[in-house]
Amino acid sequence: MDPAVTGLGGPDPQNREQLLIHPTGTLCNRPSARTAVPNFFLAGDYVRTEVDLATMEGADESARRAVNALLGADNSDTGRCRIRELFRPPEMEPLKCVDEPRYRLGLPSTFDPR
């Protein structure tokens, strides 16, 4: 956990950093662009997307998803925004397979400088 983020779960959480990186494992807790309220849609870097990082790219993707949800709710025949799958370089997959058990064991990442 970033030492600049304090008080999580308490009445006064604070982040002393200018940029926020979502805590590991919180993607499933973030809202989707479509909500249970029929005419209420969300967009922003906190909305659940393939981009699990507080970035403009994540905000852009959530905006496209919100527009598509709005058009769907309106039964519009207007073309939908293109949603692209996040590119994951295949060269990184073997390293991730090595790193996952290390993470579970509390060991440093293979990407951490020694």
C-alpha positions in Angstrom: 0.0 0.0 0.0 1.2 3.5 -0.8 2.2 5.1 2.4 0.6 8.4 1.2 -2.8 6.7 1.4 -4.0 6.5 5.0 -7.3 5.8 6.9 -8.8 3.3 4.4 -11.9 1.8 5.9 -12.1 4.6 8.5 -14.2 7.8 8.6 -11.4 10.0 7.2 -9.4 8.3 4.3 -6.7 10.6 2.9 -4.3 10.5 -0.1 -1.3 12.8 0.1 -0.3 11.9 -3.4 -1.5 13.9 -6.4 -2.2 10.7 -8.4 -4.2 7.8 -7.1 -3.5 4.2 -8.0 -6.4 2.0 -7.2 -5.5 -0.6 -4.5 -4.9 -4.1 -5.6 -8.1 -6.2 -5.8 -10.6 -3.3 -5.9 -11.6 -3.6 -9.6 -14.6 -5.7 -8.7 -15.8 -3.0 -6.3 -15.8 -0.2 -8.8 -19.1 0.7 -10.6 -19.8 -0.1 -14.3 -20.9 2.6 -16.7 -24.5 1.3 -16.6 -26.2 1.6 -13.3 -29.4 0.2 -11.8 -31.0 3.6 -12.3 -32.4 3.6 -15.9 -31.3 7.1 -16.8 -28.1 7.3 -14.9 -24.7 6.4 -16.4 -21.2 6.8 -15.1 -17.9 7.8 -16.8 -14.5 8.5 -15.3 -11.3 6.9 -14.4 -12.9 5.2 -11.4 -15.5 3.3 -13.5 -14.7 -0.4 -14.0 -12.9 -0.9 -17.4 -10.1 -3.0 -18.8 -7.8 -0.2 -17.8 -7.3 -0.8 -14.1 -5.5 2.4 -13.5 -6.6 6.0 -12.8 -5.7 7.4 -16.3 -7.4 9.4 -19.1 -7.4 6.2 -21.2 -9.6 4.5 -18.5 -11.9 7.6 -18.3 -12.2 7.6 -22.1 -13.1 3.9 -22.2 -15.7 4.4 -19.5 -17.2 7.3 -21.5 -17.5 5.1 -24.5 -19.2 2.4 -22.4 -21.6 5.0 -20.9 -22.5 6.3 -24.3 -23.2 2.7 -25.5 -25.3 2.0 -22.4 -27.3 5.2 -23.0 -27.9 4.4 -26.6 -29.0 0.9 -25.6 -31.3 2.2 -22.9 -32.9 4.5 -25.5 -33.2 1.6 -28.1 -31.3 3.9 -30.5 -30.2 2.6 -33.9 -27.2 4.9 -33.8 -23.8 3.2 -34.2 -22.1 2.3 -31.0 -18.7 3.4 -29.8 -16.0 1.0 -30.5 -14.7 -0.8 -27.3 -11.2 -2.2 -27.8 -9.7 -5.0 -25.8 -6.7 -3.9 -23.9 -3.5 -5.0 -25.6 -1.5 -7.3 -23.4 2.0 -8.0 -24.8 2.3 -11.8 -25.1 6.0 -11.5 -24.2 5.0 -10.5 -20.7 2.8 -13.5 -20.0 5.6 -15.9 -19.0 6.9 -13.3 -16.5 3.4 -12.9 -15.1 3.2 -16.7 -14.5 6.5 -16.5 -12.6 5.5 -13.4 -10.7 2.0 -14.5 -9.5 3.2 -17.2 -7.1 5.9 -14.8 -5.8 3.2 -12.2 -5.0 1.1 -14.8 -3.1 4.2 -15.8 -1.1 4.9 -12.1 -0.2 8.1 -12.1 -2.3 9.3 -9.1 -4.3 8.1 -8.9 -7.9 10.5 -10.0 -10.6 10.3 -6.5 -11.9 11.5 -4.9 -8.6 15.0 -3.6 -8.8 17.3 -5.6 -6.6 
